[in-house]
């Protein structure tokens, strides 16, 4: 742990002796994964007065040099938040934590894991009396300043242990956080959120392409800007579309190629399993597949939007 982190830890421990109100507010958290979102989340949690001990494979941004050092630095019951890529990296990290943590500790998976994986992770940790909370996180590269929307699943007692962190991360006000249900509910809710996001981006993208193809409309960017106030489709996505057009008015610098990060596929698969019709979300997913065969004009807007809110990579025409 570096000197700044040790100092913060001492201050927080001293505060615990100054009254129950402070004890309820301040806590110490282990955070694994300090990439684009994890690094910003560490900063936002610290700004709220909590101590964060961060570990990352990149030693230049880590506070400690190993998972064991992270676990050893935290008081019990520990809360360790995992913010690494979904799939094998998350599973491997949880396996390692299962061997290091103690009964009563809690692991929070804040990555974009599939909800079915949460059930397996919770079962593995429960065998060692370690709690598990899955938390869908939305906010992208803007979350540090604006806050993150949080959807979590798990037992109420486990969720309560991490509640001060949820309060630190969420936007100001009454909304932006929900205990959605049992284990898996958080990532299921985030999956559906991202499926809706696919369809909304596709609608803006198709509208933009149609406007660009029109002979009558001569200033598409300003048409989009005019929608930002007083219209039923005003939204943060629309604001980001205008921002993207301000950077590159006709998106000439982008290829019409948009990647999918998995949640759209999982949403469609869940809809099939539950016999729920999702024509708009399904079509938006298939449109992304089509973009990998042709240079789709509308996919330039989808790519631009993904880059604006999440910092996702884009492909240049050059």
Phi, psi and omega in degrees: 000135181281172187297320181297319180292319178299319179297318178296319180299315180298318181298318181294319179296321178296322181297332183297340181267005185257002177146154185292331181298316179292321181300324180289332187270316187270143177208171176243135187231140168264134181233120181254116182105107186238041178284209185304314180273315183301319179296318178291325178294319177304315182294318181294320179295319178295322179298334179279359176100005180265161176265131176238125173254112186256140174235137176212153178296336174278103185298337183293337182247358183273153174269333179227165187260005180197162174297322179299317179297323177298310181298316182295336183277349187260142173286156178268150354287136185276150169237121179239122182261125180258123183228062181238168181304146181294161178092225185301318179300319178293314181300317180296318180296317180293322176301316181294318180294327179300330180274345185254332185275171184242162175305137181096343176287166182226136172253131175248124174262108181259008178279189181265050181291153173286140187298330178293331176293327181301320182297319178293319179296317181296320180296317180297316181288325180298330178298340177250014180060033176255132181281161179219133175231128173262136184225112171284131185237127176234139180159337174056213184287352181265354187295330181304314182270322186268342187093165183244138171282130188236128176236113185240155177227147179147178178294146184301322182294322179290318178299320182298326181294331180261001187301321178301328178288319176301317180296326180288325185276329186291159174296161175295150180105188187273342184256172177107356178218139175211136165272098193283341182154209184283179181308132183100339184293324181296311180287331174296315179297318179295323177300314179294320175306313182290328174297316176298320178302318177305311184293321179295316178297321180296321180295315177298320183294317180292321177297319178298316181296320180295318178297318179297329182280347185283140173282335185282322183274121185252353180219080185296319181302316182287334172297313177301318181296325182293339180279352187289341180231135171080003181249159181288342181259009177296140186189170176294324177299320177296318177301319180290327176297316178296319178300317179296320179289330174294326178285327186204090195307319181249013179055034181293338184278351185253148169276151179279063184225126179231125178282160169240142187263006174115322187295327177297317178298315182296325179296315179295319179297318178296322178297320177296315180298324183262004179057044178252123181287128178230064185296320183290314180294318179297317180297322181292326176293315181295328177298324177293323176298318180297329182294343181274356177254328181229158177276088188279125177302316183294330179291341172298319179291319177300315179298318180296320180293317179299322178291323183292314186269333185238357183069020181292147183295147174238161177255129182274155177286344182264000000 
